[in-house]
Amino acid sequence: MTINVAILGYGFSAKIFHIPFILSTPGLTLHSIVQRSPTDSSSASKDHPTVKTFHSTDELYASQESRDVSLVIVTTSNTTHYSYCREALENGKNVVVEKPFTTSSKEADELVALAEKHRKVLTVFQNRRFDSDFLSLRALLSATPSPIGKLVSLESHYDRFKPLETVSAETRAWKKEQSYGNGTIWDLGSHLIDQTLTLFGLPARVNGQIRDERGASNNLSAIWGEEGYLDDFFEATFYYDGEDKKRGFVVRLEAGSLSLREKQLRFIVRGTEGGWIKYHLDPQEDQLKAGILPTDAKFGVEDEEIYGTFITPDGTATKTPSQKGHYGKFYSNLVSAIKGEKQCVVKPREAADVVRMVELIGESNRLGIILDVAQ
């Protein structure tokens, strides 16, 4: 069984994060690409001459060739995710959508119900579940007996230094035009939240702060959630209760664009019997941008100098080899799910919970209070 794939959008996400894995995953065939406005420097038809190209989804679904497509991958701007996913499901297609799933929990819930109605696979490309650093963290936390003892707190960061002048005018204009649904919390925050919920489920309470530190907003009176506001920093604390609601743990999430550090922090784990610290990001995105294929033996392998460090109470520090990351596992699992052999590793209800948590962080930011999370 060959699964023919149509990609909506032909930007960075499609070129770097999806097409290389479609081409390297057994059972998947790149069938068609919808690119609204090709240019001399970015043309799907030139880059993939054997693949069918269309200028709109109307053109795609009206064509005879669309009957052969069973999977649609949505890589368009965040605010269009809901409409394109809905259209694909109503045309009888399985769907992968880039994160964030949608820009409202109401839309996410509607898509989950629609996929169930049409009995189609719907999933979100939460590829960071397959990062080497996250897989290493997950292995540490699941080890028995626990090397850290009881978990006290976890910090998870996606920090970088990216001042506004380094962002192209075209990108700034596009993000300002569609401000709600863009910004750091929807982008990097979707990954941090998804990883946290994957490890621990929904928290009991949440506290959040969202800021525009670079002055990127084009409406100075706006706050997060209003048009014209573009955030570039967020921090959130998730509170997980213990059995007695006193001895639980907290997870702190942070992402920003004005972090000047010699080494960018990724994780800090604090336990009663040990701790772990990790710097730097998984290498896969940089490898893909450099043209390294997912089939390369070095793909997803971290250099030893950026391994995490485990620290014991007596001060002994030991480097811990990193797990090998591989975003291709998302697609190999997807093939099995469409064939009915396995469930999707990223379930649509889980992705809807991520959207819900973004909304709660935004509401906590607006009210300046800690909010309960209804289970």
Secondary structure, DSSP 4 states (H G I P E B T S, - for coil): --EEEEEE--SHIIIIIIHHHHHHSTTEEEEEEE-SS--SS--HHHH-TTSEEESSHHHHHHSGGGGG--EEEE-S-GGGHHHHHHHHHHTT-EEEEESSS-SSHHHHHHHHHHHHHHT--EEEE-GGGG-HHHHHHHHHHH-SS-TT-SEEEEEEEEE-B--GGGS-HHHHHHHHHT-TT-SHHHHHHHHHHHHHHHHH-S-SEEEEEEE-SS---S-TT--TTSTT----EEEEEEEE--TTSSS-EEEEEEEESB---SS-EEEEEEESS-EEEEES--SHHHHHHTT--TTSTTTTPPPGGG-EEEE-TT--EEEEPPPPP-THHHHHHHHHHHTTSS--SS-HHHHHHHHHHHHHHHHHHHHTS-EE---
